[in-house]
Amino acid sequence: MSDIPQLKINFIKIAPLLVLLAALSLWPSMVVDSSFVAVPIISFLLLLAVMVIFKKANAVVFELVPKLGFLYVVLILLSVTLLSASLLLISYEAVYIDNTLNGVSMLRIALIIGAPIGVMTWVPLSKRLGYKNIFMLKSFLISFALVAATIASQINRGFDDGEQKQVVRSVIEKKKNRGGLTSYLTQRAPLSYIYIPYDESIERLSVPTSVWDTMYQNATIRLAAKTGYFGYDYVVRFNDRAL
């Protein structure tokens, strides 16, 4: 395929999609204190610039850069915007998902809902472009799944009844968190883990270092939890210390 005759840009028709993409690129900068928040913003601005250049380009430009070349650049920048924004958001929210009791269930449901939405967004778009690409399909699937997980966690802990309940448990195990992708992207010190019994299963919690240092096997920890909007309890205090 040497050319993509279907590749036409109508900014009026795609304005809602561009607004949503702009909001997604800006969202990490509102919650994450990291220099990496510049990545989705820059990639989105470059995406807009390339689209404007394509719209204004003449035959001479297309002799130098074919429409297929423009399409590749647009898709790469779109993928970078989606993946970088969604990874930053889920990295920031990871500690709150960790501290949501039975949070794995909430996470699983959100991923199952978000992934098909991503697929259903890319498939009609690819048909309009006349261009199918498995990498873009995976980018949309992963990005929408991660954003759905982020939204579910933020809604659950953002709309609650305000009442706290006390949960007292014994610490089964504790582990030191050496840091990982989430800590790297958010550029914050990693919290360490403790494991407690809860509802016939084992829950992992990310606790402040000051709390983790005082913990030992079979030690008692007092948790203050709130019931979230979706019914999942999330921990807000550990031994009277806030996260």
Accessible surface in RSA format (square Angstrom, percent):
REM  Atomic radii and reference values for relative SASA: ProtOr
REM  Chains: A
REM  Algorithm: Lee & Richards
REM  Probe-radius: 1.40
REM  Slices: 20
REM RES _ NUM      All-atoms   Total-Side   Main-Chain    Non-polar    All polar
REM                ABS   REL    ABS   REL    ABS   REL    ABS   REL    ABS   REL
RES MET A   1   148.50  76.9  76.67  50.7  71.82 171.0  88.77  75.5  59.73  79.1
RES SER A   2    98.63  83.3  78.49 104.7  20.14  46.4  53.72 114.4  44.91  62.9
RES ASP A   3    67.10  47.0  60.09  59.8   7.01  16.6  23.53  55.4  43.57  43.5
RES ILE A   4     0.60   0.3   0.60   0.4   0.00   0.0   0.60   0.4   0.00   0.0
RES PRO A   5    88.56  64.5  80.69  73.6   7.88  28.6  83.08  68.6   5.48  34.1
RES GLN A   6    93.74  52.4  75.04  54.8  18.70  44.5  39.92  85.0  53.82  40.8
RES LEU A   7    10.28   5.7   9.11   6.5   1.18   3.0   9.15   6.4   1.14   3.1
RES LYS A   8   171.29  83.6 144.97  88.9  26.33  62.7  89.35  80.4  81.94  87.3
RES ILE A   9    17.10   9.7  10.80   8.0   6.29  15.2  12.66   9.1   4.44  12.0
RES ASN A  10    62.47  43.1  59.89  57.9   2.58   6.2  19.29  46.4  43.18  41.7
RES PHE A  11    60.10  30.1  54.35  33.7   5.75  15.0  54.61  33.1   5.49  15.7
RES ILE A  12   151.80  86.4 140.34 104.6  11.45  27.6 143.85 103.6   7.95  21.6
RES LYS A  13   147.14  71.8 120.58  74.0  26.56  63.2  76.98  69.3  70.16  74.7
RES ILE A  14    44.38  25.3  44.29  33.0   0.09   0.2  44.38  32.0   0.00   0.0
RES ALA A  15    40.20  37.0  38.39  59.2   1.82   4.1  40.11  56.5   0.09   0.2
RES PRO A  16    83.87  61.1  75.98  69.3   7.89  28.7  83.14  68.6   0.74   4.6
RES LEU A  17    99.77  55.6  95.86  68.6   3.91   9.8  96.07  67.5   3.69   9.9
RES LEU A  18    27.56  15.3  26.78  19.2   0.78   2.0  27.18  19.1   0.38   1.0
RES VAL A  19    99.26  65.3  95.88  86.8   3.38   8.1  98.49  85.6   0.77   2.1
RES LEU A  20   121.11  67.4 116.21  83.1   4.90  12.3 116.53  81.8   4.58  12.3
RES LEU A  21    18.41  10.3  15.61  11.2   2.80   7.0  18.01  12.6   0.40   1.1
RES ALA A  22    25.59  23.5  25.58  39.5   0.01   0.0  25.59  36.0   0.00   0.0
RES ALA A  23    55.90  51.4  45.30  69.9  10.60  24.1  51.85  73.0   4.05  10.7
RES LEU A  24    25.10  14.0  22.26  15.9   2.84   7.1  24.55  17.2   0.55   1.5
RES SER A  25     1.57   1.3   1.57   2.1   0.00   0.0   0.00   0.0   1.57   2.2
RES LEU A  26    88.56  49.3  88.56  63.4   0.00   0.0  88.56  62.2   0.00   0.0
RES TRP A  27    55.76  22.4  55.27  26.8   0.49   1.2  46.16  24.6   9.60  15.6
RES PRO A  28     0.00   0.0   0.00   0.0   0.00   0.0   0.00   0.0   0.00   0.0
RES SER A  29    48.38  40.9  22.97  30.7  25.41  58.5  15.08  32.1  33.30  46.7
RES MET A  30   154.53  80.0 116.12  76.9  38.41  91.4 103.48  88.0  51.05  67.6
RES VAL A  31    48.98  32.2  27.79  25.2  21.19  51.1  35.92  31.2  13.07  35.4
RES VAL A  32     7.31   4.8   0.14   0.1   7.17  17.3   1.82   1.6   5.49  14.9
RES ASP A  33   139.79  97.9 119.88 119.3  19.91  47.1  43.35 102.0  96.45  96.2
RES SER A  34     9.71   8.2   0.00   0.0   9.71  22.4   4.52   9.6   5.19   7.3
RES SER A  35    81.61  69.0  59.45  79.3  22.17  51.1  56.99 121.4  24.63  34.5
RES PHE A  36    53.01  26.5  51.84  32.1   1.17   3.0  52.89  32.1   0.12   0.3
RES VAL A  37    23.06  15.2  23.06  20.9   0.00   0.0  23.06  20.0   0.00   0.0
RES ALA A  38    41.31  38.0  39.21  60.5   2.10   4.8  41.31  58.2   0.00   0.0
RES VAL A  39    61.31  40.3  57.83  52.4   3.48   8.4  60.44  52.5   0.87   2.4
RES PRO A  40     0.00   0.0   0.00   0.0   0.00   0.0   0.00   0.0   0.00   0.0
RES ILE A  41    44.14  25.1  44.09  32.8   0.04   0.1  44.14  31.8   0.00   0.0
RES ILE A  42    95.56  54.4  95.20  70.9   0.36   0.9  95.53  68.8   0.03   0.1
RES SER A  43     5.79   4.9   4.79   6.4   1.01   2.3   5.57  11.9   0.22   0.3
RES PHE A  44    14.63   7.3  14.63   9.1   0.00   0.0  14.63   8.9   0.00   0.0
RES LEU A  45   102.64  57.2  97.20  69.5   5.44  13.7  97.59  68.5   5.04  13.6
RES LEU A  46    90.96  50.7  90.77  64.9   0.19   0.5  90.95  63.9   0.01   0.0
RES LEU A  47     4.19   2.3   4.19   3.0   0.00   0.0   4.19   2.9   0.00   0.0
RES LEU A  48    50.87  28.3  50.82  36.4   0.04   0.1  50.87  35.7   0.00   0.0
RES ALA A  49    45.50  41.8  37.23  57.5   8.26  18.8  45.00  63.4   0.50   1.3
RES VAL A  50    23.55  15.5  23.46  21.2   0.10   0.2  23.55  20.5   0.00   0.0
RES MET A  51    13.84   7.2  13.84   9.2   0.00   0.0  11.61   9.9   2.23   3.0
RES VAL A  52    69.60  45.8  69.55  63.0   0.05   0.1  69.60  60.5   0.00   0.0
RES ILE A  53    94.33  53.7  90.36  67.3   3.97   9.6  93.81  67.5   0.52   1.4
RES PHE A  54    15.93   8.0  12.30   7.6   3.63   9.5  12.30   7.5   3.63  10.4
RES LYS A  55   106.24  51.8  81.80  50.2  24.44  58.2  49.00  44.1  57.24  61.0
RES LYS A  56   164.56  80.3 135.40  83.1  29.16  69.4  83.29  75.0  81.26  86.6
RES ALA A  57    22.14  20.4   0.07   0.1  22.08  50.2   4.85   6.8  17.29  45.8
RES ASN A  58    87.19  60.1  79.56  76.9   7.63  18.4  36.96  89.0  50.23  48.6
RES ALA A  59    73.76  67.8  61.84  95.4  11.92  27.1  66.49  93.6   7.27  19.3
RES VAL A  60    97.42  64.1  97.28  88.1   0.14   0.3  97.38  84.6   0.04   0.1
RES VAL A  61    46.79  30.8  46.79  42.4   0.00   0.0  46.79  40.7   0.00   0.0
RES PHE A  62    51.77  25.9  41.85  25.9   9.92  25.8  42.32  25.7   9.45  27.0
RES GLU A  63   145.30  83.4 109.32  82.7  35.98  85.7  43.61  84.3 101.69  83.0
RES LEU A  64   142.50  79.4 114.48  81.9  28.02  70.4 117.48  82.5  25.02  67.3
RES VAL A  65    61.22  40.3  60.69  54.9   0.53   1.3  61.22  53.2   0.00   0.0
RES PRO A  66    66.28  48.3  64.47  58.8   1.81   6.6  66.28  54.7   0.00   0.0
RES LYS A  67    54.27  26.5  53.02  32.5   1.25   3.0  16.57  14.9  37.70  40.2
RES LEU A  68    24.98  13.9  24.98  17.9   0.00   0.0  24.98  17.5   0.00   0.0
RES GLY A  69    18.70  23.1   0.00   N/A  18.70  23.1  17.41  47.8   1.29   2.9
RES PHE A  70    15.36   7.7  15.06   9.3   0.30   0.8  15.36   9.3   0.00   0.0
RES LEU A  71     0.73   0.4   0.73   0.5   0.00   0.0   0.73   0.5   0.00   0.0
RES TYR A  72    97.28  45.4  96.56  54.9   0.72   1.9  69.45  52.2  27.83  34.3
RES VAL A  73    64.07  42.2  63.46  57.5   0.61   1.5  64.07  55.7   0.00   0.0
RES VAL A  74    23.68  15.6  23.68  21.4   0.00   0.0  23.68  20.6   0.00   0.0
RES LEU A  75     8.58   4.8   8.58   6.1   0.00   0.0   8.58   6.0   0.00   0.0
RES ILE A  76   106.27  60.5 104.30  77.7   1.98   4.8 106.15  76.4   0.12   0.3
RES LEU A  77    23.73  13.2  23.73  17.0   0.00   0.0  23.73  16.7   0.00   0.0
RES LEU A  78    22.78  12.7  22.78  16.3   0.00   0.0  22.78  16.0   0.00   0.0
RES SER A  79     2.99   2.5   2.99   4.0   0.00   0.0   1.56   3.3   1.43   2.0
RES VAL A  80    57.73  38.0  54.34  49.2   3.39   8.2  57.73  50.2   0.00   0.0
RES THR A  81     0.00   0.0   0.00   0.0   0.00   0.0   0.00   0.0   0.00   0.0
RES LEU A  82     8.40   4.7   8.40   6.0   0.00   0.0   8.40   5.9   0.00   0.0
RES LEU A  83    40.88  22.8  40.88  29.2   0.00   0.0  40.88  28.7   0.00   0.0
RES SER A  84    19.15  16.2  12.11  16.2   7.04  16.2  18.29  38.9   0.87   1.2
RES ALA A  85     0.00   0.0   0.00   0.0   0.00   0.0   0.00   0.0   0.00   0.0
RES SER A  86     0.00   0.0   0.00   0.0   0.00   0.0   0.00   0.0   0.00   0.0
RES LEU A  87    61.89  34.5  61.89  44.3   0.00   0.0  61.89  43.5   0.00   0.0
RES LEU A  88     3.61   2.0   3.61   2.6   0.00   0.0   3.61   2.5   0.00   0.0
RES LEU A  89     0.56   0.3   0.41   0.3   0.15   0.4   0.41   0.3   0.15   0.4
RES ILE A  90    25.44  14.5  25.32  18.9   0.12   0.3  25.32  18.2   0.12   0.3
RES SER A  91     2.28   1.9   1.36   1.8   0.91   2.1   0.00   0.0   2.28   3.2
RES TYR A  92    42.32  19.8  42.32  24.1   0.00   0.0  13.96  10.5  28.36  35.0
RES GLU A  93     0.00   0.0   0.00   0.0   0.00   0.0   0.00   0.0   0.00   0.0
RES ALA A  94    32.92  30.3  27.85  43.0   5.07  11.5  29.99  42.2   2.93   7.8
RES VAL A  95    17.86  11.8  14.34  13.0   3.53   8.5  17.08  14.8   0.78   2.1
RES TYR A  96    56.47  26.4  54.79  31.2   1.68   4.4  24.16  18.2  32.31  39.8
RES ILE A  97    19.18  10.9  16.31  12.2   2.87   6.9  16.31  11.7   2.87   7.8
RES ASP A  98    28.74  20.1  22.41  22.3   6.33  15.0   4.89  11.5  23.85  23.8
RES ASN A  99     1.89   1.3   1.89   1.8   0.00   0.0   1.89   4.5   0.00   0.0
RES THR A 100     4.05   2.9   3.18   3.2   0.88   2.1   0.00   0.0   4.05   6.1
RES LEU A 101     3.00   1.7   1.25   0.9   1.75   4.4   1.25   0.9   1.75   4.7
RES ASN A 102    55.58  38.3  51.18  49.5   4.40  10.6  13.54  32.6  42.04  40.6
RES GLY A 103     2.16   2.7   0.00   N/A   2.16   2.7   1.06   2.9   1.09   2.4
RES VAL A 104    98.26  64.7  96.91  87.7   1.35   3.2  97.03  84.3   1.23   3.3
RES SER A 105    41.00  34.6  39.26  52.4   1.74   4.0  19.99  42.6  21.01  29.4
RES MET A 106     7.93   4.1   6.51   4.3   1.42   3.4   7.09   6.0   0.84   1.1
RES LEU A 107    51.14  28.5  49.68  35.5   1.46   3.7  51.14  35.9   0.00   0.0
RES ARG A 108   130.76  54.9 128.38  65.4   2.39   5.7  50.60  69.2  80.16  48.6
RES ILE A 109    89.57  51.0  89.01  66.3   0.56   1.3  89.57  64.5   0.00   0.0
RES ALA A 110     6.44   5.9   2.06   3.2   4.38  10.0   6.21   8.7   0.24   0.6
RES LEU A 111    59.45  33.1  58.31  41.7   1.14   2.9  58.60  41.2   0.85   2.3
RES ILE A 112   112.11  63.8 105.36  78.5   6.75  16.3 110.90  79.9   1.22   3.3
RES ILE A 113   100.00  56.9  93.62  69.7   6.38  15.4  98.49  70.9   1.51   4.1
RES GLY A 114     1.33   1.6   0.00   N/A   1.33   1.6   1.33   3.7   0.00   0.0
RES ALA A 115    19.90  18.3  19.90  30.7   0.00   0.0  19.90  28.0   0.00   0.0
RES PRO A 116    61.63  44.9  57.01  52.0   4.61  16.8  61.45  50.7   0.17   1.1
RES ILE A 117    78.49  44.7  78.28  58.3   0.21   0.5  78.29  56.4   0.20   0.5
RES GLY A 118     0.00   0.0   0.00   N/A   0.00   0.0   0.00   0.0   0.00   0.0
RES VAL A 119    42.82  28.2  42.82  38.8   0.00   0.0  42.82  37.2   0.00   0.0
RES MET A 120   122.86  63.6 112.07  74.2  10.80  25.7  73.63  62.6  49.23  65.2
RES THR A 121    44.39  31.6  35.48  36.0   8.91  21.2  30.36  40.8  14.02  21.2
RES TRP A 122     6.57   2.6   6.57   3.2   0.00   0.0   1.53   0.8   5.04   8.2
RES VAL A 123    55.19  36.3  55.13  49.9   0.06   0.2  55.19  48.0   0.00   0.0
RES PRO A 124    66.36  48.4  64.08  58.4   2.29   8.3  65.77  54.3   0.59   3.7
RES LEU A 125    51.24  28.5  48.41  34.6   2.83   7.1  50.48  35.5   0.76   2.0
RES SER A 126     4.85   4.1   4.37   5.8   0.48   1.1   0.06   0.1   4.80   6.7
RES LYS A 127   143.63  70.1 120.01  73.6  23.63  56.3  72.56  65.3  71.07  75.7
RES ARG A 128   173.01  72.6 155.90  79.5  17.11  40.7  58.42  79.8 114.59  69.4
RES LEU A 129    23.30  13.0  23.30  16.7   0.00   0.0  23.30  16.4   0.00   0.0
RES GLY A 130    26.26  32.4   0.00   N/A  26.26  32.4  17.04  46.8   9.22  20.7
RES TYR A 131    29.94  14.0  27.57  15.7   2.37   6.2  17.60  13.2  12.34  15.2
RES LYS A 132   170.62  83.2 146.41  89.8  24.21  57.6  89.84  80.9  80.78  86.1
RES ASN A 133    45.68  31.5  37.17  35.9   8.51  20.5   5.88  14.1  39.81  38.5
RES ILE A 134   114.64  65.2 105.59  78.7   9.06  21.8 108.13  77.9   6.51  17.7
RES PHE A 135   116.44  58.3 115.11  71.3   1.33   3.5 116.42  70.6   0.02   0.1
RES MET A 136     4.21   2.2   4.21   2.8   0.00   0.0   2.19   1.9   2.02   2.7
RES LEU A 137    47.18  26.3  47.18  33.8   0.00   0.0  47.18  33.1   0.00   0.0
RES LYS A 138   116.46  56.8 116.28  71.3   0.18   0.4  61.73  55.6  54.73  58.3
RES SER A 139     2.21   1.9   0.78   1.0   1.43   3.3   1.15   2.5   1.06   1.5
RES PHE A 140     8.47   4.2   8.47   5.2   0.00   0.0   8.47   5.1   0.00   0.0
RES LEU A 141    66.17  36.9  66.17  47.3   0.00   0.0  66.17  46.5   0.00   0.0
RES ILE A 142    79.42  45.2  77.60  57.8   1.82   4.4  79.42  57.2   0.00   0.0
RES SER A 143     0.83   0.7   0.78   1.0   0.04   0.1   0.83   1.8   0.00   0.0
RES PHE A 144    55.77  27.9  52.20  32.3   3.57   9.3  53.52  32.4   2.25   6.4
RES ALA A 145     8.26   7.6   8.26  12.7   0.00   0.0   8.26  11.6   0.00   0.0
RES LEU A 146    31.19  17.4  31.19  22.3   0.00   0.0  31.19  21.9   0.00   0.0
RES VAL A 147    23.43  15.4  23.43  21.2   0.00   0.0  23.43  20.4   0.00   0.0
RES ALA A 148    21.71  20.0  14.14  21.8   7.57  17.2  18.80  26.5   2.91   7.7
RES ALA A 149     1.55   1.4   0.03   0.0   1.52   3.5   0.39   0.5   1.16   3.1
RES THR A 150     0.09   0.1   0.09   0.1   0.00   0.0   0.09   0.1   0.00   0.0
RES ILE A 151    71.69  40.8  70.46  52.5   1.23   3.0  71.69  51.6   0.00   0.0
RES ALA A 152    15.35  14.1  13.12  20.2   2.23   5.1  15.19  21.4   0.16   0.4
RES SER A 153     1.96   1.7   0.75   1.0   1.21   2.8   0.51   1.1   1.45   2.0
RES GLN A 154    41.26  23.1  35.61  26.0   5.65  13.5  16.27  34.6  25.00  19.0
RES ILE A 155    55.46  31.6  54.85  40.9   0.61   1.5  55.43  39.9   0.03   0.1
RES ASN A 156     0.85   0.6   0.85   0.8   0.00   0.0   0.00   0.0   0.85   0.8
RES ARG A 157    61.72  25.9  50.93  26.0  10.78  25.7   7.22   9.9  54.49  33.0
RES GLY A 158    50.56  62.4   0.00   N/A  50.56  62.4  23.56  64.7  27.00  60.5
RES PHE A 159   128.00  64.0 118.72  73.5   9.28  24.2 125.40  76.0   2.60   7.5
RES ASP A 160    51.61  36.2  16.25  16.2  35.37  83.6   6.56  15.4  45.05  44.9
RES ASP A 161    96.70  67.7  59.93  59.7  36.77  86.9  45.92 108.1  50.78  50.6
RES GLY A 162    45.39  56.0   0.00   N/A  45.39  56.0  23.49  64.5  21.90  49.1
RES GLU A 163   127.19  73.0 118.25  89.5   8.94  21.3  41.86  81.0  85.33  69.7
RES GLN A 164    89.83  50.2  56.19  41.1  33.64  80.1  16.89  35.9  72.94  55.3
RES LYS A 165    94.76  46.2  89.68  55.0   5.08  12.1  60.59  54.5  34.17  36.4
RES GLN A 166   121.68  68.0  92.44  67.6  29.25  69.6  55.31 117.7  66.37  50.3
RES VAL A 167    15.07   9.9  12.16  11.0   2.91   7.0  15.07  13.1   0.00   0.0
RES VAL A 168    79.49  52.3  64.85  58.7  14.64  35.3  64.85  56.3  14.64  39.7
RES ARG A 169    74.14  31.1  68.89  35.1   5.25  12.5  15.53  21.2  58.61  35.5
RES SER A 170    52.18  44.1  49.47  66.0   2.71   6.3  19.46  41.4  32.72  45.8
RES VAL A 171     0.51   0.3   0.21   0.2   0.30   0.7   0.21   0.2   0.30   0.8
RES ILE A 172    67.07  38.2  61.48  45.8   5.60  13.5  64.20  46.2   2.87   7.8
RES GLU A 173    78.83  45.3  74.94  56.7   3.89   9.3  26.08  50.4  52.75  43.1
RES LYS A 174    66.46  32.4  48.14  29.5  18.31  43.6  34.90  31.4  31.56  33.6
RES LYS A 175   101.05  49.3  96.89  59.5   4.16   9.9  48.50  43.7  52.56  56.0
RES LYS A 176    90.99  44.4  68.95  42.3  22.04  52.5  46.49  41.8  44.51  47.4
RES ASN A 177    29.96  20.7  23.20  22.4   6.77  16.3   2.08   5.0  27.88  27.0
RES ARG A 178   205.41  86.2 168.68  86.0  36.72  87.4  74.68 102.1 130.73  79.2
RES GLY A 179    32.52  40.1   0.00   N/A  32.52  40.1   8.59  23.6  23.93  53.6
RES GLY A 180    43.41  53.5   0.00   N/A  43.41  53.5  36.59 100.4   6.81  15.3
RES LEU A 181   106.90  59.5  92.52  66.2  14.38  36.2  96.08  67.5  10.82  29.1
RES THR A 182    56.71  40.3  55.94  56.7   0.77   1.8  33.37  44.8  23.35  35.3
RES SER A 183    17.88  15.1  13.35  17.8   4.53  10.4   9.22  19.6   8.66  12.1
RES TYR A 184   140.35  65.5 131.13  74.6   9.22  24.0 101.24  76.1  39.11  48.2
RES LEU A 185    22.60  12.6  22.60  16.2   0.00   0.0  22.60  15.9   0.00   0.0
RES THR A 186     5.61   4.0   2.21   2.2   3.40   8.1   1.78   2.4   3.83   5.8
RES GLN A 187    95.27  53.3  59.88  43.8  35.39  84.3  32.39  69.0  62.88  47.7
RES ARG A 188    92.79  39.0  79.73  40.6  13.06  31.1  54.59  74.6  38.19  23.1
RES ALA A 189    85.28  78.4  63.16  97.5  22.12  50.3  69.18  97.4  16.10  42.6
RES PRO A 190    47.10  34.3  33.08  30.2  14.02  51.0  37.23  30.7   9.87  61.4
RES LEU A 191    48.92  27.2  44.47  31.8   4.45  11.2  44.47  31.2   4.45  12.0
RES SER A 192     2.55   2.2   2.49   3.3   0.06   0.1   0.21   0.4   2.34   3.3
RES TYR A 193    40.25  18.8  40.25  22.9   0.00   0.0  17.62  13.2  22.63  27.9
RES ILE A 194     0.00   0.0   0.00   0.0   0.00   0.0   0.00   0.0   0.00   0.0
RES TYR A 195    39.79  18.6  39.79  22.6   0.00   0.0  27.86  20.9  11.93  14.7
RES ILE A 196     0.00   0.0   0.00   0.0   0.00   0.0   0.00   0.0   0.00   0.0
RES PRO A 197    50.75  37.0  50.46  46.0   0.29   1.1  50.73  41.9   0.01   0.1
RES TYR A 198    29.23  13.6  26.49  15.1   2.74   7.1   7.29   5.5  21.94  27.0
RES ASP A 199    95.38  66.8  66.70  66.4  28.68  67.8  25.52  60.1  69.86  69.7
RES GLU A 200   189.31 108.7 135.89 102.8  53.42 127.2  67.70 130.9 121.61  99.3
RES SER A 201    52.24  44.1  41.39  55.2  10.85  25.0  44.32  94.4   7.92  11.1
RES ILE A 202   101.68  57.9  74.56  55.5  27.12  65.4  74.56  53.7  27.12  73.6
RES GLU A 203    17.78  10.2  17.54  13.3   0.24   0.6   1.38   2.7  16.39  13.4
RES ARG A 204    91.11  38.3  84.29  43.0   6.83  16.3  19.90  27.2  71.22  43.2
RES LEU A 205     0.00   0.0   0.00   0.0   0.00   0.0   0.00   0.0   0.00   0.0
RES SER A 206     4.97   4.2   4.97   6.6   0.00   0.0   0.82   1.7   4.15   5.8
RES VAL A 207     0.00   0.0   0.00   0.0   0.00   0.0   0.00   0.0   0.00   0.0
RES PRO A 208    18.50  13.5  18.15  16.5   0.35   1.3  18.50  15.3   0.00   0.0
RES THR A 209    63.31  45.0  59.88  60.7   3.43   8.2  41.80  56.1  21.51  32.5
RES SER A 210    55.84  47.2  44.35  59.2  11.50  26.5  42.13  89.7  13.72  19.2
RES VAL A 211     1.13   0.7   0.52   0.5   0.61   1.5   1.13   1.0   0.00   0.0
RES TRP A 212    32.95  13.2  32.95  16.0   0.00   0.0  32.95  17.6   0.00   0.0
RES ASP A 213    88.13  61.7  61.30  61.0  26.83  63.5  26.08  61.4  62.05  61.9
RES THR A 214    78.08  55.5  59.85  60.7  18.24  43.5  63.43  85.2  14.66  22.2
RES MET A 215    12.57   6.5   7.58   5.0   4.99  11.9   7.58   6.4   4.99   6.6
RES TYR A 216   143.15  66.8 140.12  79.7   3.03   7.9 100.12  75.2  43.03  53.0
RES GLN A 217   124.78  69.8 108.99  79.7  15.79  37.6  25.14  53.5  99.65  75.6
RES ASN A 218   111.61  77.0  95.86  92.6  15.74  37.9  24.54  59.1  87.07  84.2
RES ALA A 219     5.40   5.0   3.17   4.9   2.23   5.1   5.40   7.6   0.00   0.0
RES THR A 220    80.54  57.3  61.78  62.6  18.77  44.7  34.24  46.0  46.31  70.0
RES ILE A 221     0.00   0.0   0.00   0.0   0.00   0.0   0.00   0.0   0.00   0.0
RES ARG A 222   106.34  44.6 104.83  53.4   1.51   3.6  39.07  53.4  67.27  40.8
RES LEU A 223     0.03   0.0   0.02   0.0   0.01   0.0   0.03   0.0   0.00   0.0
RES ALA A 224     6.20   5.7   5.44   8.4   0.75   1.7   5.44   7.7   0.75   2.0
RES ALA A 225     0.00   0.0   0.00   0.0   0.00   0.0   0.00   0.0   0.00   0.0
RES LYS A 226    43.86  21.4  43.82  26.9   0.05   0.1   1.90   1.7  41.96  44.7
RES THR A 227    49.22  35.0  46.08  46.7   3.14   7.5  32.50  43.7  16.72  25.3
RES GLY A 228     6.57   8.1   0.00   N/A   6.57   8.1   0.02   0.1   6.55  14.7
RES TYR A 229   139.68  65.2 112.15  63.8  27.53  71.6  68.92  51.8  70.76  87.2
RES PHE A 230    94.50  47.3  67.63  41.9  26.88  69.9  74.23  45.0  20.27  58.0
RES GLY A 231    51.25  63.2   0.00   N/A  51.25  63.2  25.66  70.4  25.58  57.3
RES TYR A 232    42.30  19.7  40.29  22.9   2.01   5.2  30.04  22.6  12.26  15.1
RES ASP A 233    13.64   9.6  11.07  11.0   2.57   6.1   2.10   4.9  11.55  11.5
RES TYR A 234    18.52   8.6  18.52  10.5   0.00   0.0  14.82  11.1   3.70   4.6
RES VAL A 235     5.59   3.7   0.00   0.0   5.59  13.5   0.00   0.0   5.59  15.2
RES VAL A 236    34.72  22.8  27.24  24.7   7.48  18.0  30.46  26.5   4.26  11.5
RES ARG A 237    87.90  36.9  87.90  44.8   0.00   0.0  22.43  30.7  65.47  39.7
RES PHE A 238     0.00   0.0   0.00   0.0   0.00   0.0   0.00   0.0   0.00   0.0
RES ASN A 239    32.89  22.7  25.36  24.5   7.53  18.1  10.47  25.2  22.43  21.7
RES ASP A 240    95.55  66.9  84.37  84.0  11.18  26.4  27.49  64.7  68.06  67.9
RES ARG A 241   107.91  45.3 104.80  53.4   3.11   7.4  35.01  47.8  72.90  44.2
RES ALA A 242    60.00  55.2  43.62  67.3  16.37  37.2  43.62  61.4  16.37  43.4
RES LEU A 243    72.51  40.4  20.50  14.7  52.01 130.7  37.20  26.1  35.31  95.0
END  Absolute sums over single chains surface
CHAIN  1 A    13131.1      11215.1       1916.0       8775.7       4355.4
END  Absolute sums over all chains
TOTAL         13131.1      11215.1       1916.0       8775.7       4355.4
